[in-house]
Amino acid sequence: MAPPPPPPPVTVIIAVDTSGSMSEDHEDHRSFPAREAAKAAKAFVDAVDLSHFSIGVMAFADKCGLICPPSKDARQIKSAISQFENYANNRIVGVTNKTDPFDAIRTLLNDDLETLLRGNGFSNQIKYAVVLTDGRWAHQGAAKSAAFQCHKAGIEVVALGFGDADGEFLKALASKPEYSRFTNLNELIATFKDFARQIIHDSISRG
């Protein structure tokens, strides 16, 4: 009997809202959302096999910031994820939710011809964007359009939210109904683990 084929390669961009409400000194002094988001994102990394997964890390607020391009190095990925606290507390990409991460994600994962010819681009990867926010975005129409362009480009979008996030808006961003969830800080780690398992399952089914 022939051995089963190896799991397909998967690239995931974890993009987290690091606007002012995610900082340590936001109005609810009982919690530090960026720190909880980092714990959850690290749990996602621990739940997948980095021999088949590559993970990139991005922050967004008034603009987007790529903290780490797709990598298989767990230490590098987790170090980048730890920067969510710094990005939120020091307003590195801004304070409000004026922008969305989708155009930046699509640009990052779209292959140029030279990369394709070298054979080391993302064209053979199953691609996901896992996006987390705690607020209502200023330009929801533009964000929905940009998310749809990701869908068309073959990038699955997982849209997660808590706090003041809009659950119906999350559903509109997600590439499948089951790829959106409104949760809370206490459930963030479990939510990220759930979606790690979901992505593993769905990528094997697609592969």
N, C-alpha and C positions, 0 to 999 in steps of 0.2 A: 504493500500500500504506500502510495506516495505521501510524503509529509505534507501537512497543510501549508498553504502559502503564508509568507510572513505578513503581519499587519501592514496596511498601507502607511506611507509617511504622512504625517499630519503637522501642519503649522498653525499655531494658535497665537493671536495677539490679545493679551489681556490689557484692556484700556479702562482706566479708573478715573472718575471725576475727582479732581483735587481742588475744587473751588473752596471758597471760604467756609462753607458749612461743614466741610470735611476736616477742618483744622482742630487743633487741641483747644483753642479758645473760642469755639463757636458758642452759640447761646445756650446750648444744653451742656453744662459743665460736667455732667455725669459720665460722658463717654468721649472717645476720641475716634471718630469714624474712620479716618485714614489708617489708623493703626489696626482697627478691626478688619478693614478691607485688605490690608497687607497679610494679616494672618490667614484670611480666607484664600487669597491668591496663592500663598505658599502651600496651603493644603491641596489646592488644585495641582500644583507642581508635583507634590508627593504622591498624588493619586494616579499619575500617568507614567508611562514607560518612556523615558527620554531617549531610548534607542530608536524609537519610532516617532516621537514627538519633538518638535522644536517650538519654543515659546519665546515670544517677544513681549516687551512691556512698554506701555505708553500711559501718559497722564494727559488730561485735558481739562480746560476751564475756559478762559478767554481765548486760548490758542492751544495747540497740541504740542506735546514734547515727547519724542522717542527716547526712552531711558535705556532700552536695551533692544537691539535687533534680534530676530529669531535665533535662538541658541539652544544647544543640548547640554549646556553646562549648568547643573543645578545650582551651584554656588553663585555663578554669575547672575542667573535669573533671579534668585532670591535676594541677592544684594540689590538688584535693580528694584525689586518689589518693595524692599525696605525704604526706598526713596519716596514712597507715597507720602509718608509723614513729613518729610522735608519739603516736598512740593506743596503740600497743603499749608503747612505752618508759615512758609516763607513766600507764598504766593508766586511760585516760580513760573507757572503758566497762567496766572491771573486769579481773580476772585469770583467771577460770575460764570454762568453757563451760556456764554455767547457763542461757543462753537461746539461742533461735534467731532468725533474722531474718525468718521467713516471715510472721508476723502483721503486723509493721511494713511489710513489702513490700506485702502485700495491702491494708492500710489506705492506704498511699501511692498505690497504683494504682487503688483503687476510686473511681469517680466519685460525687460527690454530685449531687443533682438540679440544683442551681444551676449547677454546672460543666457538666453535660451540656447544659443549656439555652443556655449561652453558646457551646457548640460547640467548646470548646478543652480538653476533658478527654482521658482516655486510652481512651475507649470504642472509638474507631476504630483504636487502635494494636494491633499484635502485641506482646505483652508477655513479657519474659524476666527471670528472676532467675538470675544467675551467682554461685554461692556457693562460697567457698573456705575450707577449714578444715584445720588440722594436728593436731586432737585428737579425743578421744572425748567426746561431749556428755553432760552429766549427765542430761538428760531426753529420751531418744531417742524414747520413745513420743509425747510431746507434740509433738516436732519433726516426726515423721512425719505426725501428724494435721494440723499447721499447714501442712506442705508440700502435703498432699492438698487442703486448702482452697484453696491457691493454684492447684493444677491445676484444681479445679472452677471457679475464678473466671477461667479462661482465661490464667493466667500459667504459662508453661513454666518448669520449674526445671532448671537445669544444676548438678549437684553435683560439685565437684572437691575432692580431698583429697591430702595427702601426710603424711609423718611418722607419727604415731600415729593418724591417721584410720582409720576402719573402712570398708573397701571395700564390704561388704554393706550397711551403713547408707547409704552414698552412693547405692547403687542404689535403695534404698527411698525416698530423698528425690526422686530425679530423676523428671521427668514422662514420660520415655521411657528405655528401656534404654541407648540410645546417648548419653544426656545425662549419664552419670556416668563419672568416670575417677579412678583412684588413680594419682598421678604422683609426682615428686620435685622438689626445688628446682631441680635443673639443667634440668629439662624444663618448668618452669612457663611460660616465655615461649612455647615451641612449643605447649604445651597451650592457652593462651589464644588464640593465633593460630588453632589448629585449630578451636576452638569459635566464633570470630568468623566463619570461613568457613562453618561448619556453620549458624550462625544466619542468615547472609546467604542461603544456599541454601534453607533451610527456609522462611524468611519469604517469599521470592519464590514458592516453590511454593504456599504458603498464600494469598498475595495474588492 
